[in-house]
Amino acid sequence: MSPGNTLSELAVGCSPLGDLHAARSLSEALSLPLLGTLRPRDVRDYPVLLFLDENGLGLQVTGKGAPGPVRAEFVTGKAGYRREHGGGTGQLIAKAVGLKKARQPLHVLDATAGLGQDAFVLASLGCRLTLFERSPVIHALLSDGLSRAALNEQSAPIVARMVLQSGSSIDWLSQAGAGAADVIYLDPMFPHRDKSALVKKEMQVFRTVVGDDDDSPALLKAALAVATYRVVVKRPRKAEPVSGPEPTTRIEGKSSRYDIYSIKAFPAG
């Protein structure tokens, strides 16, 4: 995801049960104002707050009717349920990445990690994940979520297969040699018009901080030069493909699809 251009409107704080020392360190790392323990007037002064409470790090859009905080959560909620009751290699993302065809654990590079939900699914299915998230705010949320998940008995073995890197995946890909990852996975920001609860919450907050990914064609080109077997791009079901070569094939779901750019076949068993 692209770096946000609204950091001047964002501040760091913590609840009475949050870790003020950690909040101070985060504000220094991100060069953001530190509000300390949050007060009602702080919510009025800043459109977006990055705050620590007893549940970890959250990102909160303020104002009347704003959605609740967004977090990277792998232990409970949707990720926790999917970990316990997911569809295994029958899931669309697993098919798109090629888990049924691969005869060995894959190294998947998630070049637009966001909150890491798709990467967590692939890691739970045995893949080794390298994650890039170039927005420093979203990167901080993801790092916090992975750290908390590492303390949980059920999720720790999964996140042990996930390595979060700093910086831009395009920069990394431009310096990596061919074959640096088996599969490269892209989920660039797209101007959604969907009215679902997910869009109202996570996407609303993301767009406030991140914006759209205008360099998706460059990222796709860089990924195609590095991936060994395929590049997979997640898109809204009715959206145009990323500008560039035509996908080899597609896998469609109810609201999204996976455009697959095949490079070579997986080795036979």
C-alpha positions in Angstrom: 0.0 0.0 0.0 1.1 3.5 -0.7 2.4 5.8 2.0 -0.2 7.9 3.6 -0.3 11.6 3.0 -2.3 12.5 6.1 0.3 11.8 8.8 0.1 15.5 9.8 -3.5 14.8 10.9 -2.6 11.8 13.0 -1.4 11.5 16.6 -0.4 8.8 19.0 -2.0 8.2 22.4 -3.0 5.5 24.8 -5.9 4.6 27.0 -5.5 4.5 30.8 -4.7 0.8 30.4 -2.3 1.3 27.5 1.5 1.3 27.5 2.5 4.9 27.6 6.2 4.0 27.1 5.3 2.1 24.0 3.2 5.0 22.8 6.1 7.3 23.2 8.4 5.1 21.3 5.9 4.7 18.5 5.4 8.5 18.3 9.1 9.0 18.0 9.5 6.2 15.4 6.7 7.7 13.2 7.5 11.3 14.0 3.9 11.9 15.2 2.6 14.0 18.1 2.3 12.2 21.4 -0.9 12.9 23.3 -0.3 10.6 26.2 -3.4 9.4 28.0 -6.3 10.3 25.7 -8.9 12.9 26.7 -12.1 13.8 24.9 -10.7 17.0 23.4 -7.9 15.0 21.8 -10.5 13.2 19.7 -11.7 16.6 18.4 -8.3 17.9 17.5 -7.1 15.0 15.4 -9.1 13.2 12.5 -7.1 10.0 13.1 -5.6 8.5 16.2 -3.1 5.6 16.6 -3.6 4.4 20.2 -2.6 1.7 22.5 -5.0 0.0 24.9 -5.3 -3.4 26.7 -6.1 -5.0 23.3 -2.9 -3.7 21.6 -2.5 -1.0 18.9 -5.5 0.4 17.1 -6.2 3.0 14.4 -9.3 5.1 15.0 -11.0 7.7 12.7 -12.6 10.2 15.0 -15.8 12.3 14.6 -19.4 11.6 14.9 -20.5 8.2 13.4 -16.9 7.1 12.9 -16.3 3.3 12.8 -14.6 1.5 15.6 -10.8 0.9 15.7 -9.0 -1.2 13.1 -6.4 -3.6 14.3 -4.3 -6.5 13.0 -5.8 -9.4 14.8 -4.9 -13.0 14.3 -5.9 -14.7 17.6 -9.6 -13.8 17.8 -12.2 -12.5 15.4 -12.3 -13.4 11.7 -8.7 -14.7 11.6 -9.2 -16.9 14.7 -12.4 -18.4 13.3 -10.8 -19.0 9.9 -7.8 -20.7 11.6 -10.1 -23.1 13.4 -12.8 -23.6 10.8 -11.2 -22.6 7.4 -11.6 -24.6 4.2 -8.0 -25.7 3.9 -6.5 -25.8 0.4 -10.1 -25.6 -0.9 -10.1 -21.9 -0.2 -10.0 -19.6 -3.2 -6.8 -17.9 -2.2 -5.1 -21.3 -1.7 -6.2 -22.4 -5.2 -5.0 -19.1 -6.7 -1.6 -19.4 -5.1 -1.3 -23.0 -6.3 -1.2 -25.0 -3.0 -2.9 -28.0 -4.5 -0.3 -28.2 -7.4 2.8 -27.5 -5.4 4.5 -30.5 -3.9 6.5 -28.6 -1.3 5.9 -25.6 1.0 5.9 -22.4 -1.0 7.7 -19.2 -0.2 5.0 -16.5 -0.9 5.9 -12.8 -0.9 2.9 -10.7 0.1 4.0 -7.3 -1.5 1.0 -5.4 -0.2 0.4 -7.0 3.2 -2.1 -4.5 4.8 -3.3 -6.1 8.0 -1.9 -9.5 7.0 -5.1 -11.5 6.9 -4.5 -13.2 3.6 -0.8 -13.9 4.5 -2.0 -15.5 7.8 -4.3 -17.8 5.9 -1.5 -18.9 3.6 0.9 -19.3 6.6 -1.7 -21.5 8.3 -1.7 -23.7 5.3 2.1 -24.2 5.5 3.5 -21.5 3.3 6.5 -19.4 4.3 5.5 -15.7 4.0 7.6 -12.6 3.5 5.4 -9.5 4.0 5.9 -5.9 2.9 3.7 -3.0 4.0 5.1 0.4 3.1 2.7 2.6 5.0 4.4 3.2 8.3 1.2 3.3 10.2 -0.3 0.1 8.8 3.1 -1.5 9.2 3.0 -0.6 12.9 -0.5 -2.2 13.2 0.7 -5.3 11.5 3.8 -5.6 13.6 1.8 -5.2 16.8 -0.7 -7.9 15.7 2.1 -10.4 14.8 3.8 -9.8 18.2 0.6 -10.4 20.1 -0.2 -13.5 18.0 3.3 -14.9 18.7 2.3 -15.1 22.4 -0.8 -17.3 21.7 -0.3 -21.1 21.7 -2.5 -21.7 18.6 -1.3 -18.9 16.4 2.4 -18.8 17.4 3.4 -21.6 15.0 1.6 -19.9 12.2 3.1 -16.4 12.6 6.5 -18.0 13.0 6.3 -18.6 9.3 5.6 -14.9 8.7 8.4 -12.4 8.4 7.5 -8.7 8.2 9.9 -6.4 6.3 10.1 -2.7 6.2 10.1 -0.4 3.2 8.6 -0.7 -0.3 8.2 -4.1 -2.0 8.9 -2.4 -5.4 12.3 -1.3 -4.1 13.0 -4.8 -2.8 11.8 -6.5 -6.0 13.9 -4.2 -8.2 17.0 -5.5 -6.4 16.0 -9.1 -6.0 17.0 -11.7 -8.5 14.7 -13.9 -10.4 13.3 -16.7 -8.3 13.5 -14.8 -5.0 10.0 -16.0 -4.2 7.9 -18.9 -5.5 4.7 -16.9 -5.7 4.2 -13.1 -5.3 0.8 -12.0 -4.0 -0.6 -8.5 -4.6 -3.7 -6.9 -3.2 -3.4 -3.2 -4.2 -5.8 -0.6 -2.9 -8.7 0.0 -5.3 -11.4 2.7 -5.3 -14.1 0.5 -3.8 -17.7 1.6 -4.0 -19.1 -1.3 -2.0 -21.3 -0.4 1.0 -20.4 -3.4 3.1 -19.5 -3.1 6.8 -15.9 -4.0 6.0 -15.6 -1.1 3.6 -17.3 1.2 6.0 -14.8 0.3 8.7 -11.4 -1.0 7.5 -11.4 0.6 4.1 -12.6 3.9 5.4 -9.8 4.0 7.9 -7.3 2.8 5.3 -8.2 5.4 2.8 -7.8 8.1 5.4 -4.2 7.1 6.1 -3.1 5.3 2.9 -5.0 6.4 -0.2 -5.0 4.3 -3.4 -2.1 2.4 -5.0 -1.4 4.4 -8.1 1.8 2.4 -9.0 0.1 -1.0 -9.2 1.2 -1.5 -12.8 4.9 -1.0 -11.8 4.5 -3.4 -8.9 3.0 -6.1 -11.2 5.8 -5.6 -13.6 8.4 -5.9 -10.9 6.7 -9.0 -9.4 6.6 -10.8 -12.8 10.4 -10.3 -13.1 11.0 -12.0 -9.8 8.4 -14.7 -9.1 9.3 -18.3 -9.9 5.9 -19.8 -10.6 3.2 -17.2 -10.6 2.0 -13.8 -9.5 -1.5 -13.5 -8.0 -3.4 -10.2 -7.9 -6.6 -9.9 -5.8 -9.2 -7.6 -7.3 -12.8 -6.7 -6.7 -14.8 -9.1 -8.8 -16.0 -6.6 -11.4 -12.9 -4.4 -11.5 -10.5 -4.0 -14.4 -7.3 -6.0 -14.2 -4.1 -4.1 -13.3 -2.7 -2.4 -16.4 -0.2 -4.7 -18.0 -0.2 -8.2 -19.5 -3.4 -10.1 -19.5 -3.9 -12.7 -16.7 -3.3 -16.3 -17.6 -6.5 -17.3 -15.8 -8.9 -16.1 -13.1 -10.6 -17.5 -10.0 -13.8 -15.7 -9.1 -15.6 -15.5 -5.7 -18.7 -13.6 -4.7 -17.1 -10.2 -4.2 -13.5 -10.6 -5.3 -11.4 -12.5 -7.8 -7.8 -13.6 -8.2 -6.0 -12.8 -11.4 -3.3 -15.4 -12.0 -0.2 -14.6 -14.1 1.5 -18.0 -14.7 5.3 -18.0 -15.3 6.0 -21.7 -15.3 4.4 -24.9 -14.0 5.0 -26.2 -10.5 7.4 -29.2 -10.6 5.8 -32.6 -10.9 5.6 -34.7 -7.8 
